[in-house]
Amino acid sequence: MDPEDAERLAAEMHGKPVKGWDLLQIATGTGLAAYVVWAGILMPGFRKVPLKLQVPYFPASAKQVENVMLLLEGRTGKMVDLGSGDGRIVLEAYRQGFRPTVGYELNPWLLRLSGYHAWKAGCYGKVSYLREDLWKVDLSDCTNVTVFLAPSVLQLLERKLLTELPDEARVIAGRFPLPSWTPTSMAGDGLNRAWAYDLKAVRQPKQDNPEGRRA
C-alpha cells in the first residue's frame, strides 16, 4: 500500500474510533516499520498526551509535499511542521530556502528516521527535529506553519494558532482543512489538496464583527 492508499483508508476512518487491530492492519498494509513501532511498542512516548490529542502517523505523499511548497512559494523566514513524522516536509522547506526549519514530533523512532533522511540529503545539522509536544510549543515567532493532523484535533489547533501566531503568519493544512477558517488559497485536489490560511485574514472578520455585535 502506497501513501495515497493509506490516505484513502484514513479518510474512510474519519469519525470512527481507531482500535489496536485497525492500527495493526494499517501498519501491515503500508509496510512502515516506524508506524508499527508507534502503534505497538512506542505508544508509551504518548502516554502523557491525552488520547483525543494523539494523531497516528501517515506519511505525506510527494504530491502533497509539492502542494504545500506551492502554497509557501515566495515566502521566507521560520518554518515549522507540527507533527513532522519522518521529516520530509521540513527537509523540503529547507531546500526551498526557509530558515530555520523545525519539526516537532513526539515519536523517537520517527525523529531518528527524520535525522537519517536529513543526513542522507546532506542536511544533517541544518534542519531541526525536536521531540516536543506540539500543543506546548510556543509559536509566537513562527511565520510559516504546516500541519498534517487528524480532523479530531484541528478545532483545538485553530485556537492555539489564533492565540499565538503573528498576523504575518501563514498556515498550510494538508489532508484535511481547518474546520472554521476560510482558506486564502488552495493547491491540488482530492487527497492531495492543501489549504493556505493567512492569519491576518482569519482575524479580520472577528475584528470587523466583535463578539456581542450583530453583523
C-alpha positions in Angstrom: 0.0 0.0 0.0 1.4 3.4 -1.0 0.9 6.7 0.9 -2.1 7.6 -1.3 -3.8 4.3 -0.4 -3.1 4.9 3.3 -4.7 8.3 2.9 -7.8 6.8 1.5 -8.0 4.5 4.4 -7.5 7.4 6.8 -10.4 9.3 5.1 -12.7 6.3 5.4 -11.9 6.0 9.1 -12.6 9.7 9.7 -15.1 10.0 12.6 -14.6 6.3 13.6 -12.7 5.2 16.7 -9.3 3.7 15.7 -8.7 0.4 17.6 -5.5 -1.5 18.1 -6.4 -4.0 15.4 -7.1 -1.2 12.9 -3.7 0.3 13.6 -2.1 -3.1 13.0 -3.9 -3.5 9.7 -2.7 -0.1 8.6 0.8 -0.7 9.6 0.9 -4.1 7.9 -0.6 -2.6 4.7 1.7 0.3 4.4 4.8 -1.7 5.4 6.0 1.2 7.6 8.2 -0.2 10.4 8.1 3.2 12.2 4.4 3.1 12.2 4.3 -0.5 13.6 6.6 0.7 16.4 4.4 3.7 17.1 1.3 1.6 17.3 2.6 -1.3 19.3 5.7 -0.5 21.2 6.4 3.2 21.4 2.9 4.3 22.5 4.4 4.9 25.9 6.0 8.0 24.4 2.5 9.4 24.0 1.2 8.4 27.5 1.4 12.0 28.7 -0.6 13.3 25.8 -4.4 13.0 26.2 -5.9 10.3 23.9 -8.0 12.7 22.0 -4.9 14.7 21.0 -2.9 11.8 19.8 -2.5 11.5 16.0 -1.5 8.4 14.1 1.3 8.7 11.6 0.7 8.6 7.8 3.5 9.8 5.6 2.8 12.7 3.2 2.9 11.8 -0.4 5.3 13.5 -2.9 2.3 15.3 -4.4 1.1 16.6 -1.0 4.6 17.9 -0.2 4.7 19.6 -3.6 1.3 21.3 -3.0 2.4 22.5 0.4 5.5 24.1 -1.1 3.5 25.7 -3.8 1.4 27.4 -1.2 4.5 28.7 0.5 6.1 29.9 -2.7 7.6 33.4 -2.4 7.7 33.3 1.4 10.7 33.2 3.7 11.5 33.0 7.4 11.0 30.4 10.0 9.0 27.3 9.0 7.7 24.7 11.5 5.9 21.4 10.9 3.6 20.3 13.7 3.8 16.6 14.0 6.6 16.3 11.5 6.6 12.5 11.1 9.5 11.3 9.0 10.6 14.9 8.4 10.1 15.2 4.7 8.2 18.5 4.7 10.8 20.1 7.0 13.6 18.9 4.7 11.9 20.2 1.5 11.3 23.5 3.2 15.0 23.8 3.9 15.7 23.0 0.3 13.3 25.8 -0.7 15.2 28.4 1.4 13.3 28.6 4.6 15.5 29.3 7.7 15.2 28.0 10.3 13.2 24.9 9.6 11.9 22.9 12.6 9.8 19.8 13.0 8.1 18.9 16.3 7.5 15.2 16.8 7.0 13.0 19.9 7.8 9.7 18.4 11.5 9.0 18.9 11.7 6.4 16.1 10.3 8.9 13.6 12.8 11.5 14.9 15.6 9.1 14.2 14.2 8.4 10.7 14.0 12.2 10.1 17.6 12.5 11.1 18.6 9.7 8.7 16.7 11.4 5.9 18.5 14.7 6.7 21.9 13.0 6.8 21.2 11.2 3.5 20.3 14.6 1.9 23.4 16.3 3.2 21.3 18.5 5.5 22.1 16.9 8.9 22.6 19.7 11.5 21.0 22.2 9.2 17.4 21.3 10.0 16.0 20.7 13.5 13.7 17.8 14.6 12.7 18.2 18.2 10.9 15.8 20.5 8.3 18.2 21.9 4.6 18.1 22.3 3.2 20.4 19.6 0.4 21.5 22.0 3.1 23.0 24.3 5.5 24.7 21.9 5.5 28.5 21.6 4.7 29.5 18.0 4.8 33.3 18.5 7.9 33.7 16.3 6.7 31.4 13.5 5.6 32.9 10.2 5.1 29.6 8.2 3.4 26.6 9.8 2.4 23.3 8.2 0.1 20.7 9.7 -0.9 17.2 8.6 -3.2 16.2 11.5 -6.4 14.4 12.1 -9.7 16.2 11.9 -10.5 15.4 15.6 -7.8 17.9 16.8 -8.0 20.6 14.2 -10.5 22.8 16.0 -8.4 22.8 19.1 -5.4 23.6 16.9 -7.2 26.6 15.4 -7.4 28.1 18.9 -3.7 27.7 19.6 -2.7 29.1 16.2 -5.1 32.1 16.5 -3.7 32.8 20.0 0.0 32.5 19.3 0.8 33.2 15.7 1.7 36.8 14.4 -0.5 38.4 11.8 2.0 37.8 9.0 1.9 34.0 9.6 0.6 31.6 7.0 -0.7 28.1 7.9 -0.8 25.3 5.4 -3.1 22.4 6.2 -2.7 19.1 4.3 -5.0 16.2 4.1 -7.9 17.9 5.9 -8.8 21.7 6.0 -9.1 23.7 9.2 -12.8 23.4 10.1 -13.9 27.0 10.7 -11.3 29.1 8.9 -11.7 30.4 5.3 -8.7 29.5 3.2 -6.8 32.2 1.3 -5.8 29.7 -1.5 -5.7 26.0 -2.2 -3.5 23.7 -4.3 -4.2 20.2 -5.6 -7.3 18.2 -5.4 -8.7 15.1 -3.7 -6.5 13.6 -1.0 -3.5 15.7 -2.2 -5.2 19.1 -1.6 -3.6 21.6 0.7 -5.2 24.8 2.1 -3.4 28.0 2.9 -4.6 30.4 5.7 -3.3 33.9 6.3 -3.7 34.8 10.0 -4.4 38.5 9.2 -7.3 37.5 7.0 -8.5 34.9 9.5 -8.6 37.5 12.3 -10.2 40.3 10.2 -13.8 39.1 10.4 -13.5 38.9 14.2 -12.2 42.4 14.3 -14.9 43.7 12.0 -17.7 42.0 14.0 -16.6 41.8 17.6 -18.4 39.4 19.9 -21.8 40.7 21.0 -22.3 42.9 17.9 -24.6 42.0 15.1 -23.3 41.9 11.5 
